[in-house]
Amino acid sequence: MSGDVNPFESLQEQIDDAAAHMDVGDDVIERLKNPERVLETNLSVELDDGSVGVFRAYRSQFNGDRGPYKGGIRYHPDVSRDEVKALSGWMVYKCAVVDIPYGGGKGGIVIDPREYSEAELERITRAFATELRPLIGEDRDVPAPDVNTGQREMNWIKDTYETLENTTAPGVITGKAIDSGGSAGRVEATGRSTMLTARETFDYFGKDLYSASVAVQGYGNAGSVAAKLLEADHGANIVAVSDSSGAIYNPNGLDAQKTKEYKNETGSVTGYLGAKEELTNEELLTLDVDLLVPAALENAIDGELAADVDADVIVEAANGPLTPEADDVLTERDVTVIPDILTNAGGVTVSYFEWVQNRQRFYWTESRVNEELERHIVEAFDGLVECYEAYDVPNFRTAAYVVALKRVLNASEEAGRWP
Ligand code: NAD
């Protein structure tokens, strides 16, 4: 992982790359390269031993031209102001590329949640929700889960908000448990859009996913569900997976579901008996495979590592897994990369469905959710290909940003400038 690449600078570079193919002034683009506002706050919370813990937290609202700010909340020791800004910007362009009526936001707390008890995490989460209260709302800013947060944290945030506002407003946050107003299909949505994007990409290039070799970096929510669906629905051969403990490999295929069950039981994928070999994460990323799915964190592949990547296709389940330098190297080497803002957009798309259901107080079946998701992702993929073929762009990422920037720019121009 390349720690010295600033993800916010990566985002700005990606926007500049796309703007270079469009008839738009630098002054207009400048606004779309920076957040509208960022909350930085220090949460002070009583810990179980009676001492006070102070936790830095952020919420970035990047752009709201197309609808309420939308984006997850991450708990991680590496959360920083620039990371949150970058992630909130990627949300703007992600929502635009799949054409759902949201802007982009993101939040995070600088914390290693493994070091705190559940009761402490609840107090920390509720303290953050209290700080967020003036900013969020069903029509203002709608958070969601991200790394190390899930239904439990979403339920706490919803409850804190509703209690303080003296109302019920399940649409204030998405990614909730079903009984608290969550949507069927939300947990699997990011892995599902990753699978759908891989399927459409293979189809476009006339390749077959059946028996295709697949390596997955990061075996959490996004990575493990993608692996499971690629294997179960398309007969792909998941040859390697990894998590922060290391990587495992079996050229004849690991059973995606059993590997996940093993990780759930033991906390890591290493040691799984269905593996033939253990690898380092770098070795996994440079395996000779048909499909590589980075599904961990940002900057997993830098320029140096990209020179050794031996996959034909990369679908980015994680946000920002390639540095801009890696992107250039892979474009040069003709490796197809389908960008994060489309590949992992299933999460926010089903969050959108959850919000729609919350607003209507009318809930859909899982099959309806999955059908609507497939329609959105396939339409977005077709739009991406159309742009890729029509514009003289170097890769699918730039094409995706052209599609997204155009939509954001149109909304922004139509709104006009005031005050
Ligand atoms: P998660 O916490 O469930 O899983 C992350 C996984 O990555 C874990 O298995 C962890 O061990 C592993 N990991 C961490 N560092 C690693 C490293 N250096 N090498 C290998 N593995 C490593 O998180 P998630 O929800 O699956 O999110 C993963 C990525 O997908 C993030 O970039 C996130 O922003 C993105 N994403 C997630 C969703 C969603 O709905 N879950 C939606 C959109 C984007």
Boltz pocket constraint, residues with backbone or C-beta under 6 A from the ligand:
constraints:
  - pocket:
      binder: B
      contacts: [[A, 1], [A, 145], [A, 146], [A, 147], [A, 148], [A, 186], [A, 187], [A, 190], [A, 217], [A, 218], [A, 219], [A, 220], [A, 221], [A, 222], [A, 223], [A, 242], [A, 243], [A, 244], [A, 245], [A, 246], [A, 281], [A, 295], [A, 296], [A, 297], [A, 298], [A, 317], [A, 318], [A, 319], [A, 320], [A, 344], [A, 345], [A, 347], [A, 348]]
      max_distance: 6.0
